[in-house]
Amino acid sequence: MTDDLQEIKTSHDALPGPSATATAKAKDLLAAEVAAERTPPTGSARSRLPLRTGMVGLAAAVAAVAFLTGTDGGAIPASAAELLQEAATAAGRQQAPRRGQFIYVNRLDQSWILTLSEGGARSEFTQEVNREAWIPAADPGAALTRSTYGKRRVHTGQVPGTMPTPGTIDYRAGQCAMDVLPTAGAEHLPADPDRLLAQVRADAETSVSNERPEPGAPPPSEDQIRRQVERAVASRLVTLAQNPFPGPGLHEAVLGALSKLPTATMRTDLTDPAGRQGIGASIRYQGPDGWERTELIFEPGTYRFLGWRHLSEPPGGGAEVLRQATAVLETKVVDAMPKIPADAPQPATC
């Protein structure tokens, strides 16, 4: 019996601590139990026993949820909202760049690409690209990106000859770099989740109201307008979450704002393109051509941002198509960025 108790204690001590949200819930339940215990009984002691037993049992159940663990021993939050709040706190602890410094990002992109030639030939393939970016803290518009094209998998047709071949290195600076890693306008957003969500929603409502239907098409219904606004809000927030500029404060606010979206659901079975296991928040919204879903992936326990996956459904339904998957391999603050080699070719598009 003693050995069994010692084994239980050892297993308990090895478990991670509960999350802040779960701890708060458990404390609230226990506080309610204490208050009930101090309240003069209005009925028999027997009638109060089920209430006391239920309150203690519910508090224990809430505490037990906090001890669910991931594959690496990290605690798994109970919901997508809690996960995003934990991730927001972790983002706020990241190092912020000083003036004269740069944010360096190294990521692996896997993109599904569809091309149609003038003759109607259709080509579908998946392209892997390693992208590095150096973003000046003082002037994000002067960013530099270096893309190294990797593996390619052809699904149908032939890859157009204009596509860079595997091994090609592509440098882009200034506005061309922003096409690869857009950050424009992010530095003017408020670093507060509620104010950020309110501004993003106001911007979305303005943008949707300024849209005009095609000639001869009926005006959109209130429900269509609402869905367009919700899509614009979700799309803007997940785009901001994917990019590290302008720093920890805004990243923390973006993840906090995402935690307030009712369409965010919890995923515990995600893998990024680098093969790392993670937990994630799936944000679903209706796009112009059907439903879309973006999964933000985090490292269990530390809530470090690992990357994302973007999927969409065909207009008529059917299986989802993975449009893009990205693994954020490294993010850090550096003091310099490289120069573009003199013999580097000009990018094909900008």
WORA-V290392 format. One record per residue. RES is the residue in one small letter. PHI is phi in degrees with one decimal (999 if undefined). PSI is psi in degrees with one decimal (* if undefined). OMEGA is omega in radians with two decimals (* if undefined). Layout:
res->RES phi->PHI psi->PSI omega->OMEGA
res->RES phi->PHI psi->PSI omega->OMEGA
//
This chain:
res->m phi->999 psi->-43.0 omega->3.14
res->t phi->-62.1 psi->-42.3 omega->3.13
res->d phi->-62.7 psi->-39.1 omega->3.14
res->d phi->-64.3 psi->-43.5 omega->3.14
res->l phi->-64.6 psi->-39.8 omega->3.13
res->q phi->-64.8 psi->-38.8 omega->3.12
res->e phi->-65.2 psi->-40.6 omega->3.09
res->i phi->-62.8 psi->-43.9 omega->3.13
res->k phi->-61.9 psi->-43.7 omega->-3.13
res->t phi->-62.1 psi->-42.6 omega->3.11
res->s phi->-64.7 psi->-40.5 omega->3.13
res->h phi->-63.5 psi->-43.5 omega->-3.10
res->d phi->-65.5 psi->-24.1 omega->-3.12
res->a phi->-81.9 psi->-11.7 omega->-3.10
res->l phi->-74.8 psi->149.5 omega->3.07
res->p phi->-71.8 psi->156.9 omega->3.13
res->g phi->-70.8 psi->160.6 omega->-3.14
res->p phi->-70.3 psi->156.8 omega->3.09
res->s phi->-71.1 psi->165.5 omega->-3.12
res->a phi->-63.7 psi->-39.0 omega->-3.12
res->t phi->-65.4 psi->-46.8 omega->-3.13
res->a phi->-64.4 psi->-38.6 omega->3.12
res->t phi->-62.8 psi->-42.7 omega->3.14
res->a phi->-62.4 psi->-41.8 omega->3.13
res->k phi->-62.3 psi->-44.2 omega->-3.13
res->a phi->-63.2 psi->-41.7 omega->3.13
res->k phi->-63.0 psi->-40.8 omega->3.13
res->d phi->-61.8 psi->-42.8 omega->-3.14
res->l phi->-65.2 psi->-41.5 omega->3.12
res->l phi->-67.5 psi->-37.0 omega->3.11
res->a phi->-64.0 psi->-39.6 omega->3.11
res->a phi->-63.8 psi->-37.6 omega->3.11
res->e phi->-65.3 psi->-42.8 omega->3.12
res->v phi->-61.7 psi->-42.8 omega->3.13
res->a phi->-63.0 psi->-41.0 omega->3.13
res->a phi->-65.3 psi->-35.7 omega->-3.13
res->e phi->-66.4 psi->-33.7 omega->-3.11
res->r phi->-83.7 psi->-16.2 omega->-3.11
res->t phi->-75.7 psi->130.8 omega->3.13
res->p phi->-57.4 psi->133.6 omega->-3.10
res->p phi->-67.0 psi->139.3 omega->3.08
res->t phi->-103.0 psi->-8.9 omega->3.10
res->g phi->-134.7 psi->-164.6 omega->-3.13
res->s phi->-73.9 psi->157.4 omega->3.09
res->a phi->-61.3 psi->-31.2 omega->-3.13
res->r phi->-65.7 psi->-35.9 omega->-3.12
res->s phi->-72.4 psi->-24.0 omega->-3.13
res->r phi->-85.7 psi->-17.1 omega->-3.08
res->l phi->-61.0 psi->-44.7 omega->3.12
res->p phi->-61.3 psi->-36.5 omega->3.13
res->l phi->-63.7 psi->-46.4 omega->-3.12
res->r phi->-63.1 psi->-44.8 omega->-3.13
res->t phi->-63.1 psi->-40.4 omega->-3.14
res->g phi->-66.2 psi->-41.5 omega->-3.12
res->m phi->-64.9 psi->-45.5 omega->-3.14
res->v phi->-65.4 psi->-40.5 omega->3.12
res->g phi->-64.2 psi->-40.0 omega->3.14
res->l phi->-67.7 psi->-39.9 omega->3.10
res->a phi->-62.5 psi->-41.2 omega->3.12
res->a phi->-65.1 psi->-37.7 omega->-3.14
res->a phi->-65.8 psi->-42.0 omega->3.12
res->v phi->-63.1 psi->-43.3 omega->3.12
res->a phi->-63.7 psi->-36.6 omega->-3.12
res->a phi->-66.2 psi->-35.3 omega->3.12
res->v phi->-58.1 psi->-36.5 omega->-3.10
res->a phi->-66.2 psi->-17.6 omega->-3.08
res->f phi->-97.2 psi->5.6 omega->2.98
res->l phi->-64.1 psi->133.9 omega->-3.04
res->t phi->-119.6 psi->153.8 omega->3.07
res->g phi->-87.9 psi->-173.6 omega->-3.07
res->t phi->-66.4 psi->-22.8 omega->-3.14
res->d phi->-102.9 psi->10.5 omega->3.13
res->g phi->89.8 psi->-2.3 omega->3.14
res->g phi->-77.7 psi->147.5 omega->-3.14
res->a phi->-68.2 psi->142.3 omega->3.11
res->i phi->-102.8 psi->119.8 omega->3.10
res->p phi->-60.6 psi->159.9 omega->-3.06
res->a phi->-80.2 psi->-16.9 omega->-3.08
res->s phi->-153.4 psi->167.3 omega->3.10
res->a phi->-64.2 psi->-37.4 omega->3.13
res->a phi->-61.9 psi->-43.9 omega->3.13
res->e phi->-66.6 psi->-40.3 omega->3.11
res->l phi->-59.4 psi->-46.8 omega->-3.11
res->l phi->-66.9 psi->-33.4 omega->3.08
res->q phi->-67.9 psi->-40.4 omega->3.09
res->e phi->-64.7 psi->-41.7 omega->3.12
res->a phi->-64.8 psi->-35.5 omega->3.10
res->a phi->-63.4 psi->-43.3 omega->3.10
res->t phi->-61.8 psi->-41.9 omega->3.12
res->a phi->-64.8 psi->-39.3 omega->3.13
res->a phi->-64.6 psi->-35.0 omega->3.14
res->g phi->-67.4 psi->-17.2 omega->3.13
res->r phi->-89.3 psi->-4.2 omega->-3.11
res->q phi->-71.0 psi->156.7 omega->-3.14
res->q phi->-71.4 psi->134.4 omega->3.10
res->a phi->-96.3 psi->137.5 omega->-3.14
res->p phi->-73.4 psi->147.0 omega->3.03
res->r phi->-92.6 psi->165.9 omega->3.09
res->r phi->-59.6 psi->132.6 omega->-3.09
res->g phi->95.8 psi->-10.0 omega->3.10
res->q phi->-100.7 psi->174.7 omega->-3.07
res->f phi->-133.3 psi->148.0 omega->2.94
res->i phi->-91.6 psi->123.6 omega->3.10
res->y phi->-103.6 psi->130.0 omega->3.13
res->v phi->-126.6 psi->130.0 omega->3.05
res->n phi->-120.9 psi->119.3 omega->-3.07
res->r phi->-140.0 psi->158.1 omega->3.12
res->l phi->-114.6 psi->119.2 omega->-3.13
res->d phi->-105.9 psi->136.6 omega->2.97
res->q phi->-122.5 psi->113.6 omega->-3.04
res->s phi->-118.6 psi->135.9 omega->3.02
res->w phi->-88.1 psi->124.8 omega->-3.02
res->i phi->-123.3 psi->134.1 omega->3.07
res->l phi->-119.2 psi->128.2 omega->3.09
res->t phi->-127.8 psi->147.3 omega->3.08
res->l phi->-126.9 psi->124.4 omega->-3.14
res->s phi->-84.0 psi->169.7 omega->3.14
res->e phi->-60.8 psi->-30.8 omega->3.13
res->g phi->-81.9 psi->0.3 omega->3.12
res->g phi->93.1 psi->2.4 omega->3.13
res->a phi->-68.2 psi->138.1 omega->-3.07
res->r phi->-110.6 psi->136.5 omega->3.13
res->s phi->-134.1 psi->131.8 omega->3.07
res->e phi->-128.3 psi->130.2 omega->3.11
res->f phi->-155.1 psi->160.8 omega->3.09
res->t phi->-110.6 psi->127.0 omega->-3.09
res->q phi->-114.9 psi->133.7 omega->3.09
res->e phi->-103.9 psi->131.6 omega->-3.12
res->v phi->-137.4 psi->130.9 omega->3.00
res->n phi->-91.8 psi->118.0 omega->-3.08
res->r phi->-113.9 psi->130.7 omega->3.02
res->e phi->-116.8 psi->141.4 omega->-3.13
res->a phi->-136.6 psi->140.9 omega->3.03
res->w phi->-120.0 psi->115.1 omega->-3.05
res->i phi->-115.2 psi->113.9 omega->3.14
res->p phi->-65.1 psi->132.2 omega->3.14
res->a phi->-62.6 psi->-35.0 omega->-3.09
res->a phi->-83.5 psi->-22.5 omega->-3.06
res->d phi->-151.1 psi->83.0 omega->-3.11
res->p phi->-62.6 psi->-20.3 omega->3.11
res->g phi->-68.9 psi->-12.1 omega->3.13
res->a phi->-102.5 psi->28.0 omega->-3.11
res->a phi->-68.1 psi->160.8 omega->3.08
res->l phi->-128.6 psi->135.8 omega->3.06
res->t phi->-125.2 psi->146.3 omega->3.05
res->r phi->-127.4 psi->116.8 omega->-3.11
res->s phi->-111.0 psi->127.4 omega->3.10
res->t phi->-113.2 psi->114.6 omega->-3.07
res->y phi->-76.7 psi->131.6 omega->-3.09
res->g phi->-115.7 psi->-137.5 omega->-3.03
res->k phi->-62.6 psi->149.9 omega->3.13
res->r phi->-134.5 psi->137.0 omega->3.11
res->r phi->-124.8 psi->118.5 omega->-3.10
res->v phi->-89.0 psi->129.5 omega->3.12
res->h phi->-96.9 psi->-49.3 omega->3.11
res->t phi->-145.2 psi->151.7 omega->3.06
res->g phi->71.7 psi->-158.0 omega->-3.12
res->q phi->-123.6 psi->144.1 omega->3.13
res->v phi->-71.4 psi->129.9 omega->3.13
res->p phi->-56.6 psi->144.3 omega->-3.12
res->g phi->-65.6 psi->-17.4 omega->3.14
res->t phi->-77.8 psi->-12.7 omega->-3.14
res->m phi->-73.0 psi->137.8 omega->3.09
res->p phi->-59.6 psi->139.8 omega->3.11
res->t phi->-80.0 psi->155.4 omega->3.08
res->p phi->-54.2 psi->134.4 omega->-3.08
res->g phi->101.1 psi->-14.9 omega->3.12
res->t phi->-66.9 psi->137.3 omega->3.08
res->i phi->-112.6 psi->127.4 omega->-3.03
res->d phi->-121.1 psi->121.2 omega->3.07
res->y phi->-102.0 psi->139.7 omega->3.07
res->r phi->-139.8 psi->141.3 omega->-3.12
res->a phi->-132.6 psi->156.9 omega->3.08
res->g phi->61.6 psi->-131.5 omega->-3.09
res->q phi->-61.6 psi->-35.0 omega->3.10
res->c phi->-62.3 psi->-37.4 omega->3.12
res->a phi->-68.2 psi->-33.0 omega->-3.13
res->m phi->-66.8 psi->-24.7 omega->3.07
res->d phi->-67.4 psi->-26.0 omega->-3.14
res->v phi->-88.8 psi->-41.0 omega->-3.08
res->l phi->-136.0 psi->78.8 omega->-3.05
res->p phi->-65.6 psi->131.1 omega->3.09
res->t phi->-135.6 psi->-3.0 omega->-3.02
res->a phi->-58.6 psi->134.1 omega->3.06
res->g phi->85.5 psi->-13.7 omega->-3.09
res->a phi->-66.3 psi->-32.8 omega->-3.07
res->e phi->-67.9 psi->-12.7 omega->-3.13
res->h phi->-96.7 psi->1.4 omega->-3.13
res->l phi->-85.3 psi->147.8 omega->-3.14
res->p phi->-71.3 psi->141.9 omega->-3.14
res->a phi->-92.0 psi->48.9 omega->3.09
res->d phi->-137.8 psi->127.8 omega->-3.03
res->p phi->-55.7 psi->-45.9 omega->-3.09
res->d phi->-68.3 psi->-44.8 omega->3.14
res->r phi->-67.8 psi->-37.2 omega->3.11
res->l phi->-63.7 psi->-47.6 omega->3.14
res->l phi->-61.6 psi->-39.8 omega->3.13
res->a phi->-64.2 psi->-41.3 omega->-3.14
res->q phi->-69.9 psi->-42.6 omega->3.12
res->v phi->-61.7 psi->-39.7 omega->3.11
res->r phi->-67.1 psi->-41.7 omega->3.12
res->a phi->-63.3 psi->-41.8 omega->3.10
res->d phi->-62.2 psi->-40.2 omega->-3.14
res->a phi->-65.8 psi->-42.5 omega->3.14
res->e phi->-63.9 psi->-40.3 omega->3.11
res->t phi->-64.6 psi->-44.2 omega->-3.13
res->s phi->-63.0 psi->-44.3 omega->-3.12
res->v phi->-67.5 psi->-39.9 omega->-3.13
res->s phi->-66.9 psi->-24.9 omega->3.14
res->n phi->-82.7 psi->-11.8 omega->3.13
res->e phi->-72.1 psi->143.6 omega->3.13
res->r phi->-117.7 psi->135.4 omega->-3.14
res->p phi->-65.8 psi->158.1 omega->3.09
res->e phi->-61.0 psi->151.0 omega->3.12
res->p phi->-54.2 psi->128.6 omega->3.13
res->g phi->88.5 psi->-13.0 omega->-3.13
res->a phi->-85.5 psi->145.0 omega->3.13
res->p phi->-70.2 psi->154.2 omega->3.09
res->p phi->-64.7 psi->151.2 omega->-3.13
res->p phi->-66.8 psi->148.2 omega->3.09
res->s phi->-76.4 psi->168.7 omega->3.11
res->e phi->-60.6 psi->-37.6 omega->3.13
res->d phi->-66.5 psi->-40.2 omega->3.10
res->q phi->-64.5 psi->-40.5 omega->3.11
res->i phi->-63.2 psi->-43.7 omega->-3.14
res->r phi->-60.4 psi->-43.6 omega->-3.13
res->r phi->-67.2 psi->-36.0 omega->3.10
res->q phi->-65.1 psi->-39.9 omega->3.12
res->v phi->-64.9 psi->-45.9 omega->-3.13
res->e phi->-62.2 psi->-38.9 omega->3.11
res->r phi->-64.0 psi->-44.0 omega->-3.13
res->a phi->-63.0 psi->-39.0 omega->3.13
res->v phi->-65.2 psi->-51.4 omega->-3.11
res->a phi->-63.3 psi->-42.6 omega->-3.12
res->s phi->-63.0 psi->-42.1 omega->-3.14
res->r phi->-66.1 psi->-42.5 omega->-3.09
res->l phi->-68.1 psi->-41.9 omega->-3.13
res->v phi->-69.5 psi->-31.8 omega->3.07
res->t phi->-64.7 psi->-41.9 omega->3.09
res->l phi->-65.4 psi->-37.2 omega->3.14
res->a phi->-66.1 psi->-28.6 omega->-3.09
res->q phi->-77.2 psi->-20.2 omega->-3.07
res->n phi->-111.4 psi->139.8 omega->-3.00
res->p phi->-85.6 psi->-4.1 omega->-3.07
res->f phi->-95.4 psi->143.1 omega->0.20
res->p phi->-99.0 psi->13.9 omega->3.04
res->g phi->143.1 psi->-175.6 omega->-3.03
res->p phi->-58.1 psi->-39.6 omega->-3.08
res->g phi->-59.3 psi->-47.6 omega->-3.14
res->l phi->-72.0 psi->-38.2 omega->3.10
res->h phi->-59.4 psi->-42.2 omega->3.12
res->e phi->-62.0 psi->-43.1 omega->-3.14
res->a phi->-67.2 psi->-39.4 omega->-3.13
res->v phi->-63.0 psi->-47.4 omega->3.14
res->l phi->-65.8 psi->-35.7 omega->3.07
res->g phi->-65.0 psi->-39.2 omega->3.10
res->a phi->-67.0 psi->-39.5 omega->3.12
res->l phi->-63.0 psi->-31.3 omega->-3.13
res->s phi->-65.8 psi->-15.5 omega->-3.12
res->k phi->-92.5 psi->-6.3 omega->-3.14
res->l phi->-76.8 psi->129.1 omega->-3.08
res->p phi->-70.9 psi->-15.9 omega->-3.10
res->t phi->-89.4 psi->2.5 omega->3.14
res->a phi->-79.5 psi->128.0 omega->3.12
res->t phi->-125.1 psi->158.0 omega->-3.06
res->m phi->-86.5 psi->138.6 omega->3.03
res->r phi->-129.0 psi->134.8 omega->-3.12
res->t phi->-117.8 psi->8.9 omega->-3.00
res->d phi->-127.2 psi->35.3 omega->-3.04
res->l phi->-96.4 psi->150.7 omega->3.07
res->t phi->-133.8 psi->132.0 omega->3.12
res->d phi->-85.5 psi->171.2 omega->-3.10
res->p phi->-60.4 psi->-18.7 omega->3.10
res->a phi->-86.2 psi->0.4 omega->3.11
res->g phi->87.0 psi->9.0 omega->-3.13
res->r phi->-83.8 psi->133.2 omega->3.12
res->q phi->-77.8 psi->139.9 omega->-3.13
res->g phi->-151.3 psi->174.1 omega->3.00
res->i phi->-113.1 psi->155.3 omega->-3.02
res->g phi->-152.3 psi->169.0 omega->3.03
res->a phi->-112.6 psi->124.6 omega->-3.14
res->s phi->-101.4 psi->120.7 omega->-3.14
res->i phi->-109.3 psi->117.0 omega->-3.07
res->r phi->-108.5 psi->138.0 omega->3.12
res->y phi->-154.6 psi->158.9 omega->-3.10
res->q phi->-91.3 psi->118.7 omega->3.12
res->g phi->-90.9 psi->-177.0 omega->-3.12
res->p phi->-67.1 psi->-23.9 omega->-3.10
res->d phi->-119.3 psi->28.5 omega->-3.14
res->g phi->122.5 psi->-174.0 omega->-3.10
res->w phi->-73.3 psi->142.7 omega->3.08
res->e phi->-126.1 psi->156.1 omega->-3.13
res->r phi->-147.1 psi->131.9 omega->3.06
res->t phi->-117.7 psi->128.2 omega->3.13
res->e phi->-108.1 psi->117.2 omega->3.07
res->l phi->-92.9 psi->126.6 omega->-2.99
res->i phi->-109.6 psi->134.1 omega->-3.11
res->f phi->-129.8 psi->154.6 omega->3.09
res->e phi->-76.5 psi->127.4 omega->3.13
res->p phi->-59.2 psi->139.7 omega->3.08
res->g phi->88.7 psi->-53.1 omega->-3.11
res->t phi->-91.9 psi->-24.2 omega->-3.10
res->y phi->63.0 psi->24.4 omega->3.03
res->r phi->-67.8 psi->138.1 omega->-3.08
res->f phi->-73.7 psi->119.5 omega->-3.12
res->l phi->-97.4 psi->-26.4 omega->-3.12
res->g phi->151.6 psi->-159.4 omega->-3.09
res->w phi->-156.2 psi->163.4 omega->3.04
res->r phi->-132.9 psi->137.8 omega->3.11
res->h phi->-118.8 psi->124.4 omega->-3.11
res->l phi->-125.7 psi->156.5 omega->3.09
res->s phi->-142.9 psi->155.4 omega->3.10
res->e phi->-105.2 psi->143.7 omega->3.06
res->p phi->-60.5 psi->153.7 omega->-3.12
res->p phi->-54.5 psi->-36.0 omega->-3.12
res->g phi->-89.4 psi->9.0 omega->-3.08
res->g phi->93.7 psi->-169.3 omega->-3.12
res->g phi->105.9 psi->-171.9 omega->-3.07
res->a phi->-68.3 psi->145.0 omega->3.10
res->e phi->-69.4 psi->150.8 omega->3.09
res->v phi->-112.8 psi->129.1 omega->3.10
res->l phi->-78.9 psi->110.1 omega->-3.08
res->r phi->-85.3 psi->-40.2 omega->3.14
res->q phi->-156.3 psi->142.8 omega->3.03
res->a phi->-134.9 psi->136.2 omega->-3.09
res->t phi->-134.4 psi->133.9 omega->3.02
res->a phi->-109.7 psi->121.4 omega->3.06
res->v phi->-84.4 psi->103.7 omega->-3.03
res->l phi->-79.3 psi->-34.6 omega->-3.10
res->e phi->-160.1 psi->140.2 omega->3.01
res->t phi->-138.5 psi->125.9 omega->-3.13
res->k phi->-156.0 psi->167.6 omega->3.09
res->v phi->-96.9 psi->130.3 omega->-3.13
res->v phi->-127.6 psi->167.3 omega->-3.06
res->d phi->-99.9 psi->-7.2 omega->-3.11
res->a phi->-155.5 psi->164.4 omega->3.03
res->m phi->-131.2 psi->154.1 omega->-3.08
res->p phi->-71.2 psi->165.3 omega->3.04
res->k phi->-96.4 psi->150.2 omega->3.09
res->i phi->-70.8 psi->126.8 omega->3.12
res->p phi->-57.2 psi->144.5 omega->-3.09
res->a phi->-61.7 psi->-30.3 omega->-3.09
res->d phi->-95.7 psi->10.1 omega->3.14
res->a phi->-69.4 psi->133.2 omega->3.12
res->p phi->-69.3 psi->154.8 omega->3.07
res->q phi->-71.4 psi->143.7 omega->3.12
res->p phi->-61.9 psi->144.8 omega->-3.11
res->a phi->-66.2 psi->-35.3 omega->3.12
res->t phi->-132.8 psi->157.8 omega->3.11
res->c phi->-152.6 psi->* omega->*
//
